[in-house]
Amino acid sequence: MDYKIKNKKRERSSDDDDENSSGNEKIVNKKQHKIETITKPTKPLSTLAVSTGCNKNQKLTDIITELSIFEKNKGLQHKYSAYRKAAQSIRAHPKEITSGIEAQKLDGVGKKIAKKIQEIIDTGELKKLNNQLKDETLTSIGEISKVSGIGPKAAQKFYDEGIKSIKDLWKIKDRLTHHQQIGLKYFNEIEQKVPRNEIEQFEELVRQALLKIDKKIIYETCGSYRRGLPSSGDVDILLSHPNYTLKMKDKKETFHIVEKLVDSLKKSGIIIDDLSLGPFKYMGICKLPSNIKLDNIDCKKEKNDHYSDNDDDEKEEEGNDNDDDDDDDCSTKKINSNNEEDATSDGEEFEDDSDATEPEDESKRLPPKKILKKKTLKLEKENIKKPKTTTKTTTSSKNSENNNNNNNNNKTINNNNNNFNTHIARRIDFKLIPIESYYFGLLHNTGSDEFNRQMRAIALSKGYTLSEYSINKFSKESGKDDQIIPVNSEEEIFKIIGMKYYPPQERKL
């Protein structure tokens, strides 16, 4: 099975040197194919533990996460990434942290962040964050940039025009892009995290719709859900089909699964608004039908963190910063095949153009047919397979918009059965990926984004380029990627680069 592939886009940004690193290792620069030196810290990897589902250090993670968002809104991407990684490590730690020294043993926590953790433990607060909270500009930009489709740059522009709050955004609604308008319309609802059992219900509704479209379709719910977290920011579903190949992707040949799925879910009243729709990727707003009953769980009021698992969200691209403040630990430490850490620069996601042909023996390379799995929906009345009339979606959407204006989003009248639909709007994404790329796409879209960065860095250090679509051996002689290497599982990808296999539940950097 020979696959030839062209490199379309290869980018990576440089991080600051890690103050605790020592030793050097050479990697291949994805953009210019040059050999660069990266530092290799001696501190062992310590935080790839399976989450217990209970954050023992909630106050620490809340404060550090909030600080990371302020840094992102200031355009300081390296500090944002450093704080975010520290918060993720602390969140995954199974025990309560009692000192900064203890925290410093965790991946992503250096001396300066450990000092801040000690301050939080001693005083219950962080002076630096308190100062940020007093800054009207930063707080306003932070609030505005929470709206889907509005990044820090756009938020800064709005602020300069006197738009300083969500309320102000409503006054200029007609000036906003379609994406921003929808993000504003459902702002209060999609700010809340999606409980795991609710995602399971969406997954089953999608399964039922796919069965009617094509029983050969393969799908998987990814993101933090696949990593085993109790709640997620949205519903991310990866799609593939035996007949959709890299060759078709390269030729930009249309494959209509995404459009058919979205159309089906709209007719069922499950998808209620669109953010963007293309032949291979969809982003939109969904809501469970009123006849599906969910168990009560305590995460409805949990707010979304405003960063993406896979750095693949709809926010505008962040600008480069030239901040010289060395107040924080801004390095990114990398996992290597010996369970040590490398401090390398972040590897940006890139796509590959392909001249690939279809697999010679496709049946041996197909992922499991998850489309055939069975689940039971918790229904109050009728079977969801035969929903009542669903032609009044637009009325429901208008009601939802009015409720958002009145800060009362949790009860929208359902015109089908005259009962109140207590479910709220959620974000949902679909992505179609070629069959040869299924396991690479599964790995990438499971995340976390930090885990993906580190794995790509390890691949580069071993002479491979790893993307959402393939893994290729890099040829130093030709300066180009060799043929892609086919795989039959995620485990094989880890094995190729000499890295220990981590199941999804342990990819929580």
N, C-alpha and C positions, 0 to 999 in steps of 0.2 A: 504494500500500500504506500504509494509515493505521493507526497503532496508538496507542491512548490508554492512558495508564498512570498509575496512582496511586502516590504515594510512601508507603511503609509505614513505613520506618525509616531515619532519617538521623542518623548520629552521627559526631562526630570529636572527637579530643582535642587539646589544645594542647601544643606542645613549647616548650622553652626557646629563647630567641633564640640564634642562632649568633654566636659572638664574631667570626667573620671575615666576616659578611655586611654588605652595604651596599645601599642602594636599597630601594624599596618597590614592592609590587605588590598589587593588590586581588583577592580571590577571594570567592566566594559561600559562606557557611556552609551546609552541607548540612542542619543540624538546624533552624536558625531562619531561613534564607534571608537572613542579614544580610551586608553587605559587611565583610570584615575585611582588615586590612593584614598582609602577610607580607613578610619580608625576602628579599632576592635577592642572594646572594653573587656576587662577581666571579670566583671561581676556576672555571676551565673543567672540564667533565666529562672524566674521564680514565680511567675503569676499566671501560667497557663492552666489554672485549676478550673474544674467544672463549677459553675456558679450554683450556689444553694438556692437561688431565687430570692434571697433575703439580704439586703444591703446592711451590713453591720456598721458601716461608717457613713451613714446617710448625710450627716451634717458636713463632713469633710468633702464628700463628692459634690454636694449641692453648691458649696462655696467655691470650690475649684472650677466646677463646670461654669458657674456664673462668671467667674473671672476670665475663663477662656473665651466666652462669648464677647465680653468687652474687648478683649485683645483682637478678636476677629473683626469686630466692628471698627476698630482703629486701623485695620489693614495690616496688623502684625501677625501674619499667617504662621510664622515659625513659633511664636509664643502660644498662639491658639492651639497648635498641634501638640506642643509640649504639655500644656495644662490638660488638654483633652486626654492624652495618653496616660498622664498621671491619675486622672479621675477614673479612667477605665480600669487601671490596675488596682486602685484602692477599692473600687466597687466590687471587683472580683475576689478580693481578699476575704477568706472565710471567717476571720476573727476581727474583733474590735482593735483598732490601732490606738496605742496608748502613748506613743512618742514619735517625734520626727525621725529619730534614729531607727526605729522599727520600720517606719514608712520608707526610709531610704533603701531598705533591702529589696523593695519592690521594683519591678521593671518600670522605667520611665520617671522615677522619682530620684532626682539628684539632690545635692546639698541645699540649694536655694529653695527648691519647692519643699524639701523636708523642713526647712526653717519656717516656712509659712504654715505648714501643717502643725508644727509645734506651737506656733502662735494661736492657731485656731483651738487647739487642745487646751492651752493655758487660759485663753481669754473668751473663747466662744465666738470669736469674730476675727476678721482679717482687715487690718487697717487699709491695705492697698485697695481692697474691694470697696470698703466704705467710702474711700476718696472717689472711686469711680462712680459710685451710686450718687454722689453729690454733684457730679458733672452733668448738667442739664443736656448738653449736646450728646454725650455718650448714651445717656439713658433714652433720649428721644430716638436716636438712630437705632439703638438696640430694640426698642419697641416696634418701630416701623419695619425693620428688617425681619421680624418674625413672620410677616405676611408672605405666603408662598409666592415666589416670583420676584420678590424685592430683596436684593442683596445689599450689603453695606454701602456700595458705591451709589446705587440708586437711592438708598435711604439718606445718604449724605446730601445728595442733590435735592431731594424733597425738603430736607431740613433747611437747607440754604434758601429755599423758597418760602419758608415759614410753615411748612407742614411738619408738625412735631408730635403727632399722636395718631392712633388708629381712628379716632373721631375726626381728625382733620382729613384723613385719607378719604373718608366717606364724602366729604365736601367736594373732592376733586375726582370722584369715581369715574366720570366720563373721560378723564385724561389718562386713566390707567390702561395698561395692556389687558387683553382678554385674560391671560393667566393671572395677573395681579387682581383683576376684578373678582375672579372666582376665588382666589386665595382670601380676599377680603370678605367676600360673601359668607364663607364658611369658617372664618378665622377662629371663632370661639370653639367650634366643634373639633376641627382638625388640630387644634392646640393640644387636645387631650390624647393620651396614648391609647392604643388599641389593645384590649386584653387578649390573652392567648386564645381563650375559648371563642371569642368573637371572630378571630382570624380563621379558626377551624371551620366556622360556619360559612364564611366567605369562600374558603377553599372548596367546601363541598358544593356550594352553588356554582362555582366555576367548573368543577368536575362535571356536574350535570349538564351544563351548557356545552362543554367540550365533547361530551359523548354524542350529542346531537349533531355536532359539526363534523367530527372525524375521530373515530375510535383509535386511530394510530397516534394521535397527539400525545406527547409526553410533557409533563409539567411538574413543577416543584415550587413550593412556597419557600422563599429564601429570606435573606436579611437576618435580623435578630431573632425572628421566630424560629428559623432553622438552627440557630445557635442556642436555642432552649430558653431564651429570656421570657419572663412572665408577661411582658407587654412590649409593643413595638410602636414605632412612629407611624407606620403605614403598612399596607399589605403589598408585598412584592412577590410577583409570580413569574417564574421563568418558563418559557414555552419552547418546544422543539418538535420536529417531525422528521421521520426517516427520509422524506423526499425533499427536505429543504437543506441544501448543501452549501459549503463554502464557495463553490463555483458559482452558485446562484447569487450568493451575497456579493461576490466580487463583480458580477455582471449587473448587480442591482435589479435582479429579476423579482417581481412582486410575488409574494406568497400571502394569501388573504386570511390567514388564521386570526390575526389580531383584530382586523376589522369585523370579521364575522362574530368573534367572541364579544366584542364591545357592543355590537348591534343586538345580539341576543340578550345581554345583561341589561341593556337599555329597555328593551321590550318587556323585560321582567320587572322593571322598576328598581333594579339593584344599582345600576349606574345612573346617577342623577345629574351629573354635569361633567364637562370635559375641560381638561387643562391643555392637553395636546394629543393629537392622534396622527400616527404615521403607520406605514405598513409593517414596521418591525418593533415599534415601541409606542406605548400608550401611557398617559398619565391622566388620572381623573378623580372624581369624587363618587363614592358609593355609600349605600346605606342598606342595612339588613331590613327585610320585610317585617312588618309588625307581628306576624304570626310566629316568628322564631323567638323562643324564650331562651335567655341566657342565665346561667347561674350568677348570683351576686358575687362580685369580686371587688377588692378594694384598690382599684387602680383607675377608676373613671376620672378622677380629678388629678391624676398624675400628669404633669405637663410634659410636652415633648421637649427634648434637648434640641437645640437648633443647630445641629450638624448631622451630616449624613453618614450612614454606616459605610458606604462605599464611594464616597466622594463623587457621586453620580446624580446629584440632585439638580433641581431646576434653578438654583441660585446663580447669579452672574459670577463670572470668574473673578477671583480675588486678584488684586494688584500686588506687585512685588513691593516689599518694604525694605527700607534702608535704615531701620532704627538701630541705633548703636547702644541702646540701653542693655546692659548685661545683667539686669536685675533677676532674670529667671533662667532656669535650666532649659535651654532651647534645642537640645540635641534630640535625635531620634535613634533609639537603640534597636538593633536588628537581631532577629533570631537566626542562628546558623545551624548547620546540620549536627553540630555537637552539643546542642542546647546551650550555646553561649550567645552573646549578643554582639552585633556589629552596629556601629554608629555610622549610618550612611545617609545619603540624601534621599528624600522621598522620591519614589518612582511614580511618575504620572501615568495615568491610564492611557493606553494607546490602542488604536485599531490597526488591523492588518488587512491589506488587500490580498486576495488569494487567486491563484491560478489552479487551485486544487481540482482534482477529479473526484468522483464519488468513490467510496471505499470498494475495494474488490470483493470483500465478503462482508457486506453491511450487517448481516444478521449477528455477527460476532461482536459488533461494536455498539449495538443499540443499548441505550440505558434501559432500566426496568420500566415496564409499562405501567407507570403509576396511575395512568388514566383509568385503569380497571379497578382500583381500590374502592372499597365501600365504606361509607360512614353513615351514621344515623343523625339526622337533624332533630333537635328538640323543638317540637311544634306544639302550639296551643290548640290549633284547629286543623285546617286542611293541610294536605300534603303539599310541600313547596314545589313539587314537580309540576303541579297544575295550579299556578297562582291565579287569583281572580284578575279581572281586567286591569291592565297596566298602562292604559292610554293616557292617564292624567299625570304623567311625570312632570310636565311643565308647571302644572298647578302646584304640585308638591314643592318644586324648586322655588316658585315664587313665595310660597308660605315660608320656606326655610330662609329666604333672603330677608323677609320682613321680620322674622323672629331674631335673626342676627342683629338687625338694627335695634331691636328692643332688648338685646342681651338675654333672650329667652329661647335658646336654640334646642333645648332638649326635648321639646314636645312639638312635633309637626303633625298636623291632621292628615291621616291616611284616607284618601277618598274612596278606597276600595271596600272598606269594611266598617267605616264610621267609628272606628276605635282610634285611640291615640297611639301613634308610633313613638315609643320612648327611645328607640335607637337613634344614634346621632350620625352625622356624616363623617366619613373616613376617607383618607387618601388611598388610592389603589394604583399600582403600576403593573403593566405587562411588558415583557421583553421577549422577542422571538430570536432564537440563536440557532445557527446551523447545527446539524446533527453531529458532525465531526467535532464541533466545539462544545458539545453539551457539558462535559465534565469540567472544562475550563470555565465555562460560563457559570456552572453551579458553584465552583470554588470562588470565583470572583464575586458573585452576587450574594453569597453567604456572608462574606466579610470575616471579621470586621475590616474596615478600611486600613487600619494600622497593621493588622495581620497580613493583608494583601501587599502592602508596601514592603514589609519586611521579607515576605516570601519572594517577591520580585527581585529584591536586592540580593538575596541568596542565590537565586537563579542566575543573575548577572555575574556574580562572583564565581560561579561554576561554568561560565561560558554559554549560558542559555538566555534567551529572551522569552519571558512569560507574559501572556496577555489574557484577556477575556476569551480569546478565540483559539489560542494555540500555544505550544511551546516549541521553540526552534533552537537548534544548535548554532551558535554564532561562529562564523569562520573568520579568524583573524587574517588569513591570507587574502581572501576576497573582499573583506570588509562588509559582507552581506550575510543574511541569515540563510542557513541551509534548509533542506526540506523539513516540514513540520513533523513532529513525532506523534503518531496516533496513540491514544490511551483508552483504556476500558474502564477506568475508575479514577476517583480523586486520589486514591492511595498511590496509583502509578505516577501521578504528577510529583508527589512528595519524593517518591523513590528515585525518580530521574535526577533530581537535584541533590540527592543524598541527604534529605531532611526527614527527621522523624515524623510519622503521620500523626496529625492532631485531628480528632473527630470534630464535627461542627461545634459541639458544646464547649470545646476547649479553645476556640478561636476568638477569645474575648479580650484581646489586647486593647 
